[in-house]
Amino acid sequence: MHFLRLPFSCAHFAFRTPRSSFILYPLAIIACLLLSSCAGPPTAYQPVSRDGGYTQNKTGPAAYTVSFIGNPETSYPRAYDFAVLRAAEIGSQLGFTWFVIEGQADNSQRQVVQSPTTTQTFGTIGPGGTFIGNSIYFPNQTTEFRPGVQLSITYYTDKPTGKFLPNSVYNVADTLASLRAKYNLSANLTPLPPVTGNTTAGNTTAPQG
């Protein structure tokens, strides 16, 4: 959820007119709630956080699963690209030249979001007295879509051939360059946990990490 920076505080707005503060205060709360839920930018390329991001998990000697989850403003193609970019970064850090997407899963999430509504009740108390009551309830529900993808990756030092489809084989350097340029990203790699020892990918020997 993204919060907007308002040109005034909710409390200041509520109490700037003392005679009507008991009316404006509940309305200011609702206004702030609605403004705070306004759409923000899509999830950045980043390690996973409350707003989404990428994760990775080593599953074999030269294999990883790489995932990316986005916020509701993120498109599925963007989430997919960022998962591929993270896979390329891992390959670069481990010294591989090629990687193959062996499989993929749609990890998208859908969640129900309730929108607040306020009502006012007017009445009288005794001779000459009046009151105003405010109630907040949540009659409206919307479904938010958070795109997510998980890729199963195997790394190689030489270009793999044979069983692999051409569009599943990626060159690490070319992938890094094209996706960084597409999203105007810097070349700073996010460090991985230490990887040591000789690893193998099929019949190809991978370098030490």
NUGUMAR-69082 format. One record per residue (C-alpha): chain; x, y, z. Coordinates in steps of 0.001 Angstrom, whole numbers. Example, Ala and Ser with C-alpha at 12.3 -4.5 7.8 and 13.67 -1.06 7.14 Angstrom:
BEGIN
@ch = A&u = 12300&v = -4500&w = 7800
@ch = A&u = 13670&v = -1060&w = 7140
//
This chain:
BEGIN
@ch = A&u = 0&v = 0&w = 0
@ch = A&u = 1304&v = 3434&w = -938
@ch = A&u = 628&v = 6627&w = 1005
@ch = A&u = 333&v = 10056&w = -516
@ch = A&u = 2046&v = 13059&w = 1032
@ch = A&u = -772&v = 15491&w = 1790
@ch = A&u = -339&v = 19283&w = 1822
@ch = A&u = -2027&v = 19348&w = 5220
@ch = A&u = -2381&v = 17029&w = 8165
@ch = A&u = -5653&v = 15260&w = 8847
@ch = A&u = -5781&v = 16683&w = 12341
@ch = A&u = -5230&v = 20249&w = 11102
@ch = A&u = -7978&v = 19855&w = 8529
@ch = A&u = -10368&v = 18516&w = 11134
@ch = A&u = -9892&v = 21231&w = 13733
@ch = A&u = -9199&v = 24336&w = 11702
@ch = A&u = -12861&v = 25380&w = 12113
@ch = A&u = -13578&v = 24905&w = 15836
@ch = A&u = -17371&v = 25282&w = 15667
@ch = A&u = -17680&v = 22464&w = 13153
@ch = A&u = -14823&v = 20285&w = 14282
@ch = A&u = -17176&v = 17561&w = 15517
@ch = A&u = -18473&v = 17295&w = 11938
@ch = A&u = -15214&v = 17634&w = 10023
@ch = A&u = -13113&v = 15291&w = 12139
@ch = A&u = -14805&v = 11996&w = 11073
@ch = A&u = -14881&v = 13176&w = 7480
@ch = A&u = -11163&v = 13944&w = 7595
@ch = A&u = -10468&v = 10412&w = 8799
@ch = A&u = -12385&v = 8961&w = 5849
@ch = A&u = -10612&v = 11285&w = 3433
@ch = A&u = -7233&v = 10144&w = 4714
@ch = A&u = -8211&v = 6483&w = 4467
@ch = A&u = -9303&v = 6908&w = 880
@ch = A&u = -6237&v = 8912&w = -113
@ch = A&u = -3872&v = 6406&w = 1464
@ch = A&u = -5225&v = 3632&w = -749
@ch = A&u = -4619&v = 5524&w = -4004
@ch = A&u = -2654&v = 3670&w = -6654
@ch = A&u = 1098&v = 4058&w = -6546
@ch = A&u = 3983&v = 2959&w = -8785
@ch = A&u = 4528&v = -685&w = -9740
@ch = A&u = 6886&v = -2796&w = -7662
@ch = A&u = 10504&v = -1885&w = -8264
@ch = A&u = 13236&v = -4390&w = -9055
@ch = A&u = 14229&v = -5214&w = -5485
@ch = A&u = 14572&v = -8028&w = -2933
@ch = A&u = 11170&v = -9049&w = -1637
@ch = A&u = 9517&v = -6645&w = 799
@ch = A&u = 6002&v = -5706&w = 1827
@ch = A&u = 5526&v = -4204&w = -1651
@ch = A&u = 6822&v = -7314&w = -3429
@ch = A&u = 10097&v = -8209&w = -5106
@ch = A&u = 12281&v = -11190&w = -5964
@ch = A&u = 13444&v = -14252&w = -4056
@ch = A&u = 15746&v = -17111&w = -5017
@ch = A&u = 16398&v = -20586&w = -3702
@ch = A&u = 19192&v = -22965&w = -4665
@ch = A&u = 17690&v = -26324&w = -5659
@ch = A&u = 20657&v = -28180&w = -7168
@ch = A&u = 24365&v = -28001&w = -7991
@ch = A&u = 23721&v = -25429&w = -10759
@ch = A&u = 20001&v = -24824&w = -10361
@ch = A&u = 17803&v = -22216&w = -8707
@ch = A&u = 14165&v = -21295&w = -8431
@ch = A&u = 13646&v = -17567&w = -8881
@ch = A&u = 10394&v = -15819&w = -8025
@ch = A&u = 8973&v = -12328&w = -8327
@ch = A&u = 5732&v = -10992&w = -6846
@ch = A&u = 4380&v = -7536&w = -7677
@ch = A&u = 1863&v = -5130&w = -6187
@ch = A&u = -1540&v = -4492&w = -7849
@ch = A&u = -13&v = -1810&w = -10092
@ch = A&u = 2532&v = -4276&w = -11524
@ch = A&u = 1798&v = -6051&w = -14799
@ch = A&u = 2426&v = -9761&w = -15218
@ch = A&u = 4967&v = -9214&w = -18054
@ch = A&u = 6935&v = -6869&w = -15773
@ch = A&u = 6959&v = -9466&w = -12970
@ch = A&u = 8103&v = -12121&w = -15460
@ch = A&u = 10878&v = -9905&w = -16805
@ch = A&u = 12137&v = -9173&w = -13299
@ch = A&u = 12258&v = -12881&w = -12462
@ch = A&u = 14296&v = -13485&w = -15641
@ch = A&u = 16566&v = -10556&w = -14777
@ch = A&u = 17223&v = -11961&w = -11314
@ch = A&u = 18034&v = -15337&w = -12869
@ch = A&u = 20557&v = -13630&w = -15139
@ch = A&u = 22118&v = -11781&w = -12190
@ch = A&u = 22578&v = -15051&w = -10328
@ch = A&u = 24233&v = -16614&w = -13377
@ch = A&u = 26569&v = -13643&w = -13697
@ch = A&u = 27604&v = -13781&w = -10055
@ch = A&u = 28278&v = -17516&w = -10236
@ch = A&u = 30292&v = -17238&w = -13434
@ch = A&u = 27892&v = -18943&w = -15845
@ch = A&u = 27350&v = -17857&w = -19444
@ch = A&u = 23965&v = -19430&w = -20206
@ch = A&u = 20806&v = -20448&w = -18394
@ch = A&u = 17686&v = -22357&w = -19296
@ch = A&u = 14168&v = -21870&w = -17970
@ch = A&u = 13224&v = -25478&w = -17296
@ch = A&u = 9764&v = -24671&w = -15991
@ch = A&u = 7567&v = -21890&w = -14678
@ch = A&u = 4577&v = -21460&w = -12388
@ch = A&u = 2007&v = -18703&w = -12011
@ch = A&u = 2184&v = -17579&w = -8374
@ch = A&u = -195&v = -14648&w = -8778
@ch = A&u = -2338&v = -13736&w = -5782
@ch = A&u = -5827&v = -12295&w = -5499
@ch = A&u = -7030&v = -10591&w = -2344
@ch = A&u = -10275&v = -8881&w = -1349
@ch = A&u = -10032&v = -5208&w = -373
@ch = A&u = -12851&v = -3434&w = 1481
@ch = A&u = -13585&v = 256&w = 846
@ch = A&u = -14895&v = 2383&w = 3762
@ch = A&u = -18123&v = 4406&w = 3590
@ch = A&u = -19458&v = 6864&w = 6167
@ch = A&u = -23019&v = 7834&w = 7084
@ch = A&u = -24300&v = 10649&w = 9274
@ch = A&u = -27218&v = 10657&w = 11697
@ch = A&u = -28850&v = 13912&w = 12847
@ch = A&u = -31122&v = 14333&w = 15862
@ch = A&u = -32154&v = 16496&w = 18780
@ch = A&u = -31379&v = 16260&w = 22484
@ch = A&u = -33762&v = 18023&w = 24814
@ch = A&u = -34950&v = 21548&w = 24164
@ch = A&u = -32709&v = 23245&w = 21615
@ch = A&u = -30029&v = 20554&w = 21548
@ch = A&u = -28832&v = 18728&w = 18415
@ch = A&u = -26363&v = 15984&w = 17659
@ch = A&u = -24653&v = 14478&w = 14641
@ch = A&u = -23432&v = 10889&w = 14621
@ch = A&u = -21052&v = 9322&w = 12093
@ch = A&u = -20766&v = 5626&w = 11266
@ch = A&u = -18102&v = 3925&w = 9181
@ch = A&u = -18837&v = 643&w = 7443
@ch = A&u = -17370&v = -1362&w = 4570
@ch = A&u = -20064&v = -2297&w = 2048
@ch = A&u = -17837&v = -2293&w = -1045
@ch = A&u = -15375&v = -5042&w = -1865
@ch = A&u = -12899&v = -5192&w = -4723
@ch = A&u = -10403&v = -7860&w = -5697
@ch = A&u = -6761&v = -6871&w = -6147
@ch = A&u = -4491&v = -8879&w = -8433
@ch = A&u = -815&v = -9256&w = -7472
@ch = A&u = 1122&v = -10875&w = -10338
@ch = A&u = 3649&v = -13523&w = -9407
@ch = A&u = 5898&v = -15915&w = -11299
@ch = A&u = 8320&v = -18674&w = -10318
@ch = A&u = 11013&v = -19916&w = -12690
@ch = A&u = 13055&v = -23112&w = -12486
@ch = A&u = 16548&v = -22284&w = -13759
@ch = A&u = 19555&v = -24421&w = -14734
@ch = A&u = 22913&v = -22768&w = -15506
@ch = A&u = 25581&v = -23685&w = -18080
@ch = A&u = 29045&v = -22509&w = -19092
@ch = A&u = 28518&v = -23579&w = -22733
@ch = A&u = 25379&v = -22970&w = -24761
@ch = A&u = 23020&v = -25912&w = -24163
@ch = A&u = 21647&v = -27726&w = -27190
@ch = A&u = 19289&v = -30575&w = -27907
@ch = A&u = 16033&v = -30834&w = -26011
@ch = A&u = 15661&v = -27144&w = -25172
@ch = A&u = 13343&v = -24805&w = -27026
@ch = A&u = 15151&v = -21749&w = -28441
@ch = A&u = 13045&v = -19284&w = -26423
@ch = A&u = 13942&v = -21021&w = -23152
@ch = A&u = 17715&v = -20599&w = -23583
@ch = A&u = 19168&v = -17264&w = -22409
@ch = A&u = 22606&v = -15726&w = -22653
@ch = A&u = 23439&v = -14179&w = -19278
@ch = A&u = 25193&v = -11043&w = -20547
@ch = A&u = 22627&v = -10302&w = -23279
@ch = A&u = 19733&v = -10768&w = -20866
@ch = A&u = 21281&v = -8437&w = -18293
@ch = A&u = 21911&v = -5739&w = -20889
@ch = A&u = 18500&v = -5883&w = -22558
@ch = A&u = 16357&v = -5971&w = -19416
@ch = A&u = 18391&v = -3312&w = -17602
@ch = A&u = 18009&v = -1048&w = -20620
@ch = A&u = 14290&v = -1812&w = -20943
@ch = A&u = 13594&v = -762&w = -17333
@ch = A&u = 16402&v = 1805&w = -16984
@ch = A&u = 18111&v = -84&w = -14154
@ch = A&u = 21622&v = 217&w = -12815
@ch = A&u = 24218&v = -2541&w = -13086
@ch = A&u = 24553&v = -3090&w = -9337
@ch = A&u = 24024&v = -6724&w = -8471
@ch = A&u = 22387&v = -7783&w = -5230
@ch = A&u = 24843&v = -10087&w = -3399
@ch = A&u = 23967&v = -13752&w = -3043
@ch = A&u = 24704&v = -15944&w = -40
@ch = A&u = 28179&v = -17509&w = -427
@ch = A&u = 28343&v = -20400&w = -2889
@ch = A&u = 31450&v = -22601&w = -2701
@ch = A&u = 32724&v = -25815&w = -4221
@ch = A&u = 32562&v = -27322&w = -7697
@ch = A&u = 29121&v = -27629&w = -9227
@ch = A&u = 27959&v = -29306&w = -12418
@ch = A&u = 25099&v = -28693&w = -14827
@ch = A&u = 24465&v = -31745&w = -16938
@ch = A&u = 27769&v = -32585&w = -18634
@ch = A&u = 29070&v = -29022&w = -18246
@ch = A&u = 31391&v = -28201&w = -15375
@ch = A&u = 30602&v = -24884&w = -13738
@ch = A&u = 33229&v = -22635&w = -12156
@ch = A&u = 33691&v = -22246&w = -8461
@ch = A&u = 31529&v = -19560&w = -6811
//
